[in-house]
């Protein structure tokens, strides 16, 4: 790995992007995300129709709650301890998931795993930002996003396939072990906050308009993501089931590619320029998806929305990190992840109530209009 690279557009030297510590951080990310997504769709299946909502709801509530408490824990104990604890909390409960089919037991396992996942994404996100050279932050966060996204693309279908062919016990053990194995990387990570650096509190991020505004924009786009991944299979006619399968692959694939491109653009021209276009692209995508009976419109809509969401992911996170000192990285990571998970949850919950009254096409159009309320903070983010 070279210490520097040459920028072909300017001929100047830039610091190298990948370091040994960053690779170890990526190993923790892969372990955490693989364990999370392998079981994300499997646990509701194990819980059955009556318990599926409780399982997912308990998990996501715990994730958001855990994200709110991770930053002070990092200040007190450092990155190594919090990341290691997160991986243990994700992996160990998965190993005993199938000891009982009681809904209270399943919900308890989901709560513990959700808190563990929150520890890994917030602490891992802040540490990743610390290990990426500031001149290449956008590109580095794009690489991190791709590495974090691959387990989600592969883990969901593999988990369901394993459950159907090998049983719930096998997939639960696989999901637990993949998180526990990643713990071997944690002791070798930097532990900067345990060595004297104090993290800013969550409130400091909310009081900082330069951080709060892009966080609001990202939460709005995440709201749209929660709607698409939850209700697209229900909104499209059953005769177009193949279209749904394609669409649910196109959306994350488009997001991943766009996130990479946005990172490279942002490093050269600034991420602030991308915040408003990313929001408007998401709005256009949702409006296209409203044509639920048209296969081309649905595929085009999820592709457009995926591009907008991928750009929003990179641009908002890069911008938020650039507007705080290093002591605020944990706060930024927590706010961004709360916006992600909270936005998805609120979007799924609210859209269901609206669609029951208006039907899916009008609900998608209404959601597109709702996202436009974030235009003002997007404009002011510039």
Secondary structure, DSSP 8 states (H G I E B T S, - for coil): --SEEE-TTT--EEE-S--HHHHHHHHHHHHHHHHHHHHHHHHHHHH-TTTHHHHHHHHHHHHHHHHHHHHHHHHHH-HHHHHHHHHHHHHHHHHTGGG---HHHHHHHHHHHHHHHHHHHHHHHHHHHHHS-GGGHHHHHHHHHHHHHHHHHHHHHHHHHHHHHH-HHHHHHHHHHHHHHTHHHHTTS--GGGGT-----HHHHHH-HHHHHHHHHHHHHHHHHHHHHHHHHHHS-GGGHHHHHHHHHHHHHHHHHHHHHHHHHHHHH-THHHHHHHHHHHHHHHHHHT-TT-HHHHHHHHHHHHHHHHHHHHHHHHHHHHTS-GGGHHHHHHHHHHHHHHHHHHHHHHHHHHHHHH-HHHHHHHHHHHHGGGHHHHHHT-
